[in-house]
Amino acid sequence: MSEDAIVLVFEQLNWNPMLNAAFSCVCKWSDDLAKRVLWKEFCQTRAPKMMIDLQSSGSRSVEGSWRTLGKLLIYCSGCSRGGLFNNIHILGHFVYKTLFPRTSRQSFLLPQCRSEVLYVSNPCEHLDQGEEGDIGFFWGVFKSFSMSKVHKILIKKEAQLHPTAMCPYCKAKLWNMLQAKMIPQSAS
């Protein structure tokens, strides 16, 4: 079957992420097609403005990272005991709708950084965990983070990378925003 035919089928299926993932497991050729085309179309369909911003000048290239971005849109990574939330263990799971709506980022940034472009997810709430798990997990993606005011302030404050936490999507080390005192009261 040709790539064009497969793309047409997945387009009719609205770039279903579960089918994208299953198709990726068939063989190396299908995995390559999913990475290059299917996940890219999924991301551009589900979060078009976010994808345009992330691909615009000055942003780190997202080419080759489509599967990771797709996962960011539909997967809650949960947390393990001893991590950022010491006593809570929540398994990773898929969510039923895209986590990144059009949302206000103002409460997540210091006043001097509020002109930054930050996409913040809806919280993935884990109410089935009792009082301990009544936490909403948020994720954020900056446009041009390396050139942002937030990045400059982190450097100026000599903020440390979190000793154990990594991005569950791309495995990059995370800045410790709490240690840098960069989480405004409005976000807590």
C-alpha positions as CSV (number, residue, x, y, z in Angstrom):
1,M,0.0,0.0,0.0
2,S,1.3,3.4,-0.8
3,E,2.1,6.2,1.7
4,D,-0.6,8.4,0.0
5,A,-3.3,5.8,0.5
6,I,-2.3,5.3,4.2
7,V,-2.4,9.0,4.7
8,L,-5.9,9.2,3.2
9,V,-7.1,6.4,5.5
10,F,-5.6,8.1,8.6
11,E,-7.1,11.5,7.6
12,Q,-10.5,9.8,7.5
13,L,-9.9,8.4,10.9
14,N,-9.1,12.0,12.1
15,W,-5.4,11.1,12.8
16,N,-6.5,8.8,15.7
17,P,-3.5,8.7,18.1
18,M,-4.2,5.2,19.3
19,L,-4.2,4.0,15.7
20,N,-1.0,6.0,15.0
21,A,0.7,4.3,17.9
22,A,-0.5,0.8,16.8
23,F,0.6,1.5,13.2
24,S,4.0,2.5,14.4
25,C,4.5,-1.0,15.9
26,V,3.9,-2.9,12.6
27,C,7.4,-2.5,11.1
28,K,10.3,0.0,10.6
29,W,8.6,1.4,7.5
30,S,5.3,2.1,9.2
31,D,7.1,3.5,12.3
32,D,9.0,5.9,10.0
33,L,5.8,6.9,8.2
34,A,4.1,7.5,11.5
35,K,7.0,9.7,12.8
36,R,7.3,11.7,9.6
37,V,3.7,12.2,8.6
38,L,1.0,10.8,10.9
39,W,2.1,12.3,14.2
40,K,2.8,15.6,12.4
41,E,-0.7,15.7,10.9
42,F,-2.2,14.7,14.3
43,C,-0.4,17.7,16.0
44,Q,-1.2,20.2,13.3
45,T,-4.9,19.1,13.4
46,R,-5.3,19.1,17.2
47,A,-3.2,22.2,18.1
48,P,-2.6,24.2,14.9
49,K,-1.7,27.6,16.5
50,M,0.6,25.9,19.0
51,M,2.4,24.0,16.2
52,I,2.8,27.2,14.0
53,D,4.3,29.0,17.0
54,L,6.6,26.2,17.9
55,Q,7.8,26.0,14.2
56,S,8.2,29.8,13.8
57,S,11.6,31.5,13.6
58,G,13.6,31.3,16.8
59,S,11.9,28.2,18.1
60,R,13.7,24.9,18.4
61,S,12.8,22.8,15.4
62,V,10.0,20.3,16.0
63,E,10.8,18.2,13.0
64,G,11.5,14.7,14.2
65,S,9.7,15.4,17.5
66,W,6.2,15.0,16.3
67,R,5.5,11.8,18.3
68,T,6.8,13.5,21.4
69,L,4.5,16.5,20.8
70,G,1.6,14.2,20.1
71,K,2.2,12.4,23.4
72,L,2.3,15.8,25.1
73,L,-1.2,16.6,23.8
74,I,-2.9,13.4,24.9
75,Y,-0.9,11.6,27.6
76,C,-0.7,12.3,31.3
77,S,2.7,10.9,32.5
78,G,1.5,10.5,36.1
79,C,4.1,10.4,38.8
80,S,6.0,8.0,41.0
81,R,6.6,8.0,44.7
82,G,9.6,10.1,45.7
83,G,9.3,12.3,42.7
84,L,8.0,15.8,42.6
85,F,5.0,14.7,44.6
86,N,6.6,12.6,47.3
87,N,3.8,10.4,48.6
88,I,1.7,10.0,45.4
89,H,2.0,7.3,42.8
90,I,-0.2,7.7,39.7
91,L,0.3,5.6,36.6
92,G,0.6,7.3,33.2
93,H,-2.5,7.2,31.1
94,F,-4.1,8.5,27.9
95,V,-6.6,11.3,28.3
96,Y,-9.8,11.5,26.2
97,K,-9.3,15.0,24.8
98,T,-6.4,17.2,23.8
99,L,-4.9,18.8,26.9
100,F,-3.9,22.1,25.4
101,P,-6.8,24.4,24.8
102,R,-6.6,28.1,24.3
103,T,-5.9,29.1,27.8
104,S,-4.6,32.1,29.8
105,R,-1.0,31.8,30.7
106,Q,-0.9,34.9,32.9
107,S,-1.2,33.1,36.2
108,F,1.8,30.8,35.5
109,L,4.3,33.6,34.7
110,L,6.0,36.3,36.7
111,P,4.7,39.8,35.8
112,Q,7.8,40.7,33.8
113,C,7.4,37.5,31.7
114,R,3.8,37.8,30.8
115,S,4.5,38.7,27.2
116,E,6.0,35.3,26.6
117,V,4.2,32.7,24.5
118,L,3.4,29.8,26.8
119,Y,1.0,27.0,26.1
120,V,-0.3,25.6,29.3
121,S,-2.3,22.3,29.4
122,N,-5.6,21.7,31.1
123,P,-5.0,19.9,34.4
124,C,-5.2,16.2,34.4
125,E,-6.9,15.7,37.7
126,H,-6.7,12.4,39.6
127,L,-9.7,12.5,41.9
128,D,-9.7,8.7,42.2
129,Q,-6.6,9.0,44.4
130,G,-8.5,10.4,47.4
131,E,-7.4,13.6,49.0
132,E,-3.7,12.8,48.4
133,G,-4.3,12.6,44.6
134,D,-6.5,15.7,44.2
135,I,-3.8,17.2,42.1
136,G,-4.0,18.7,38.7
137,F,-0.9,18.2,36.7
138,F,0.0,20.9,34.2
139,W,2.5,21.0,31.4
140,G,3.8,24.0,29.6
141,V,5.6,24.6,26.3
142,F,7.3,27.9,25.5
143,K,7.8,29.4,22.1
144,S,11.5,30.1,21.8
145,F,12.3,29.2,25.4
146,S,16.1,29.6,24.9
147,M,15.5,33.3,23.9
148,S,12.7,33.9,26.5
149,K,12.8,36.2,29.5
150,V,12.0,33.2,31.7
151,H,15.2,31.5,30.5
152,K,17.2,34.7,31.1
153,I,15.9,35.0,34.6
154,L,16.6,31.4,35.4
155,I,20.2,31.9,34.3
156,K,20.5,35.2,36.2
157,K,19.2,33.6,39.4
158,E,21.5,30.6,38.8
159,A,18.6,28.3,39.0
160,Q,19.4,24.6,39.2
161,L,18.0,21.8,37.1
162,H,15.8,19.6,39.2
163,P,18.0,16.8,40.6
164,T,15.7,13.9,39.6
165,A,12.8,15.2,37.5
166,M,12.9,14.9,33.7
167,C,10.4,15.8,31.0
168,P,8.3,12.6,30.6
169,Y,8.0,13.4,26.9
170,C,11.5,14.3,25.7
171,K,13.6,13.3,28.7
172,A,15.2,16.7,29.1
173,K,16.2,17.9,32.5
174,L,13.7,20.3,34.1
175,W,14.5,23.7,35.6
176,N,13.5,23.9,39.3
177,M,11.1,26.8,39.1
178,L,10.2,26.4,42.8
179,Q,13.8,26.7,43.9
180,A,14.2,29.8,41.7
181,K,11.1,31.3,43.3
182,M,9.6,31.8,39.9
183,I,6.1,30.4,40.6
184,P,3.8,33.3,41.3
185,Q,1.1,33.1,44.0
186,S,-1.6,33.1,41.3
187,A,-0.3,29.7,40.2
188,S,-0.3,28.0,43.5
